[in-house]
Amino acid sequence: MAHRTPKLLTVATAATAALLGATTASAATAVPWTTAHSTASASGTRWLEKGGGILTSTLAVQGELKNTGAGCFSLCR
């Protein structure tokens, strides 16, 4: 069990570094998104807004929700 801890820590550290690198790289770039359910569809862009701390970014989403049917649909955060 003692040999697993350093490997796990290394993997977690590498994953965190990759996440932080992706956060920094995509902070200024809007990424398109799209989804659909039944007669409703939604699309737009998303981006990360850097926060004041090292792990405090906010996911910002902008888009439009359309529905061509009689059902009622909404988006929740």
PyMOL commands that set and color helices and strands:
alter all, ss='L'
color gray80, all
select helices_A, chain A and resi 4-26
alter helices_A, ss='H'
color red, helices_A
select strands_A, chain A and resi 31-37+40-50+57-67
alter strands_A, ss='S'
color yellow, strands_A
deselect
rebuild
show_as cartoon
